Amino acid sequence: MMKKKLLLGIGFCLLVGATLGISLTIRNDWINPSKAVEYLHPVPEAASPVPAIQPTALAPTSLPNFVELAKKVKPSVVNVSSEKKVKRQGPVRRFGPQQDPFDDFFENFFHGPGMAPPVERPTQSLGSGFVINADGYILTNNHVIEGADEIHVQFVDKRKKEAKVIGSDPKTDIAVIKIEGGSGSYVDIGDSDRTEVGEWVMAVGNPFGLDSTVTVGVISAKGRVIGAGPYDDFLQTDASINPGNSGGPLFNAQGQVIGINTAIVASGQGLGFAIPINLAKDLVPQLISKGKVTRAWLGVGIQDITPELAKSFDLPDQKGALISSVFPDSPAAKAGFKNGDIVRKLNGEEIAESHNLPTLVARMPVGKKITVEFLREGKPMTLEVTLGEMEEGQKKAEAAMGQSSEELGLRVRDITPEEAQGHKLQGVLVEEVDPNSAAAQVGVQAGDVLLKVNNEVINSVSDFAGASDKIKKGSVVRLYIQRDDASIYLAFTK
């Protein structure tokens, strides 16, 4: 009996031990599943670690040596000061113990007995310029020297010389002046067409009369239109430009002039604009030889291509200049251009935007034969045109299409009998308003019907021409116009 119990005990212990062993093995596999998997699949070799992302090695770059560049170019840059005399009226100053401090105020306000007769008083303007050859010709802005009675230039070494105006072109704001005896140094002229956005540039000039000031930056953009004139095509730079920099050079890193610093946005920072030097290169020979610029003329009216127009003409993009009108007897009319043609290239140069077309034409000589590539109803075409003279062509166009007054900033035409009958219109129709004119500033718009100029009734373009010729510079112009169903007066100073 005892032996039987002993055997049962041993068997029970063996059973418990086996159970515990199996249980521990299973538990161990649950805690460490990778070991359990080892029995089914061999563990692969440890993978190599993911390599760290390495920064791309950049080629070493270096800034231009602005110190040496400034030393090289500054002797050719001048301070330009111009002086003109203007008539001003002022009070007679009386000094003494009985002088009432309010006398001058009332005499000024009411133009009383204290007013002195007009006297000539000098006004001065400051700008910059740069010598372009050994003969002493200097390039600057027209607005720096316009109307000047005396012009003086000063070099970086403090030498001062008198200069005279050789030629000027208000439409591009370019002028050439000259000093006697040369200067001893002059600039190298670059190629503004090859200038790239992001390229380093240096502006040298006399901001606020602080002579030989150097600022650096980059070309921010090309082909900027800022409303300065009909040939806007400016280089934009963030090199600091201020009043007094006008007419000064914009150099590239090689010390070549690529632009003439001209304009700023008064309310902005880092927004300076320069005339591309290639435009000036084409005009300087005429300014030196003739004193003015005789421009080539194609004889078309153009406009931008909007997304809607591009879609309506089934164009792949908005590039080109859309011809909105072809002037009678113009080079374009003789060559066979039509309204709706879209100019894409001129002598192989792409017309990316509409303003590129007049700029390119203006750079070409009168009588030059050019090749124009364009689209007509979606089909590519090519025509050859011999450019005419702008002044002569404009007179013909005005005679055929209406009358322009540059002084008033308006172009008008007669009202057709159909227009007069349908809308009971009298007067002349305003077709175009110069956006930079005083008329535009007071609100005259294309489509207005001009009824009177001052007190003169206007029934035809000849009436308008006669009334315009009678208005003296500096006098007030009063226009009486009809707009839709309303009649209003607008006034400005000529």
C-alpha positions, 0 to 999 in steps of 0.5 A, spaced: 500 500 500 505 504 501 509 502 495 503 504 491 502 511 494 509 512 493 509 511 486 503 515 485 506 521 488 512 520 484 508 520 478 504 526 480 511 530 481 513 528 474 507 530 471 507 537 475 514 538 473 513 536 465 507 541 466 511 547 469 516 546 464 511 546 458 508 552 461 515 556 462 517 555 455 510 557 452 511 563 457 518 565 455 516 565 447 510 569 449 515 574 452 520 574 447 516 572 440 522 573 436 525 567 439 519 563 438 519 565 430 526 563 430 524 556 430 520 557 424 524 562 420 531 563 421 533 571 423 536 575 417 542 578 418 542 585 421 540 590 416 545 596 415 543 603 418 540 608 414 545 613 411 544 620 414 542 625 409 548 629 407 547 637 404 549 638 397 555 641 396 555 648 393 560 650 388 564 656 392 562 663 390 565 670 391 562 677 391 564 682 386 570 686 388 566 692 390 572 696 393 576 695 386 569 696 382 568 703 385 575 705 385 575 704 377 568 707 375 567 713 380 572 718 376 567 717 370 561 719 374 559 726 375 555 731 380 550 735 375 547 741 378 542 745 373 540 752 375 534 756 371 531 763 373 523 763 374 519 769 375 516 770 382 512 775 386 513 776 393 512 782 398 516 788 400 519 786 406 519 792 411 523 792 418 522 797 423 519 798 430 512 799 427 512 793 423 506 789 424 508 782 424 501 780 420 502 785 415 506 780 410 500 775 411 494 780 409 498 783 403 500 776 401 493 773 402 489 779 398 495 781 394 495 788 397 500 794 397 505 790 400 506 786 393 513 787 390 513 786 382 515 780 379 523 778 380 527 773 377 530 768 382 534 762 381 532 755 382 536 749 382 536 741 381 541 736 382 542 730 379 548 725 376 551 723 370 557 719 367 562 721 361 561 716 355 567 718 351 574 722 351 570 728 348 567 730 354 560 728 352 556 726 358 549 722 359 544 724 364 536 724 365 532 730 361 529 732 367 535 733 370 537 739 365 530 741 362 529 748 362 536 750 365 540 756 364 546 754 367 549 747 368 555 745 372 558 738 373 563 736 378 568 730 378 570 726 384 576 730 385 572 736 386 574 739 379 568 743 376 566 745 369 561 748 365 556 744 361 552 745 355 546 741 352 547 738 346 541 734 345 535 731 349 529 727 348 523 728 353 519 721 351 525 717 354 528 722 359 535 722 356 539 727 355 546 729 352 551 734 355 558 736 354 564 739 357 570 742 354 576 739 354 574 732 355 575 729 362 580 724 362 576 718 364 570 715 361 565 709 362 565 702 359 558 701 356 555 694 357 549 690 354 543 691 357 539 685 353 544 680 356 543 683 363 539 677 368 535 678 374 539 676 380 545 679 377 549 684 382 549 691 380 552 698 383 549 704 382 553 711 383 551 718 384 549 724 388 543 722 392 541 729 396 547 732 393 552 727 397 557 726 391 560 719 389 555 715 393 556 708 392 550 703 393 549 695 391 544 690 390 541 686 384 537 686 378 530 685 381 526 685 374 526 687 367 521 690 362 518 694 368 512 698 366 511 704 371 507 709 367 513 714 366 512 714 358 510 711 352 517 707 352 517 704 359 522 698 359 525 699 365 530 695 369 528 694 376 534 694 382 534 694 389 540 698 389 538 704 393 536 710 389 534 716 391 533 723 389 539 726 386 541 719 383 537 721 377 542 720 371 547 716 374 550 710 372 548 703 374 554 698 373 554 691 372 560 687 376 564 688 370 564 695 371 560 696 365 554 701 364 547 697 363 542 702 365 541 710 367 538 711 374 531 714 373 526 713 378 523 711 384 517 709 388 517 714 393 512 710 398 517 703 397 523 701 399 528 697 394 524 699 388 529 703 383 528 703 376 533 704 370 533 706 363 536 700 359 543 702 356 541 699 349 535 704 349 540 710 350 545 707 345 541 707 339 539 714 341 545 718 343 548 718 336 542 722 334 542 727 340 549 728 338 548 730 331 541 733 331 540 735 338 533 731 338 530 724 336 527 722 330 523 716 331 521 710 326 513 709 326 509 703 324 502 706 324 498 701 329 494 702 335 496 696 340 493 693 346 495 688 351 492 680 351 488 679 357 486 672 358 479 673 356 482 675 349 487 670 349 481 665 349 477 668 344 483 668 339 484 661 341 491 663 343 496 658 347 498 664 351 498 671 352 504 673 349 504 678 343 501 685 341 494 685 339 493 690 333 487 694 335 487 699 329 491 701 323 492 708 321 490 710 314 496 711 309 501 708 315 507 703 313 503 698 317 497 699 312 501 699 306 504 692 308 497 689 309 496 689 317 489 688 319 485 689 326 486 683 330 493 681 328 497 679 333 504 681 333 509 675 336 516 677 333 519 683 330 526 682 326 526 675 330 526 678 337 520 676 341 514 681 343 512 678 350 508 684 352 505 689 348 509 695 350 515 691 347 513 693 340 513 700 340 520 700 344 523 696 339 520 700 333 523 706 337 530 704 337 530 703 329 532 708 324 527 711 319 526 707 313 529 701 315 525 695 312 523 690 318 520 683 318 514 682 322 511 675 324 504 675 327 498 671 327 492 672 323 486 668 325 490 663 328 495 662 322 502 664 322 504 670 317 510 674 316 510 681 312 516 686 311 515 693 313 519 699 311 518 704 317 516 711 316 517 717 321 513 718 327 512 726 327 510 726 319 506 719 320 502 722 326 500 728 323 497 724 317 494 720 322 491 725 326 488 729 320 485 722 318 482 720 325 482 726 329 486 731 333 491 731 338 493 736 343 499 734 347 499 740 351 492 738 354 493 730 353 487 729 349 486 726 342 479 727 340 475 726 333 468 728 330 462 725 332 459 721 326 452 722 323 450 715 326 452 717 333 449 724 333 443 721 331 442 715 335 444 719 341 443 726 340 450 728 341 454 734 339 461 736 340 467 731 339 468 725 342 475 724 347 478 717 344 484 717 348 487 721 354 494 721 356 495 717 363 500 722 365 496 728 363 493 733 368 486 732 364 487 725 366 488 727 374 482 731 374 478 725 371 477 726 364 476 719 360 476 716 354 468 716 351 467 723 354 464 728 349 467 735 349 462 740 349 466 746 351 473 748 352 473 754 357 468 759 353 468 756 346 463 751 344 466 745 340 463 742 334 469 739 331 476 737 331 478 744 328 474 748 333 478 743 338 485 745 335 483 752 335 481 753 342 487 749 344 492 753 341 489 759 345 491 756 351 497 759 354 502 755 359 500 755 366 493 758 365 487 754 367 483 750 362 476 748 364 472 743 360 465 742 359 463 735 358 457 730 357 458 723 360 452 718 359 446 722 361 450 727 366 454 734 364 460 736 368 465 741 368 473 739 370 478 744 370 486 743 371 492 747 369 496 747 363 
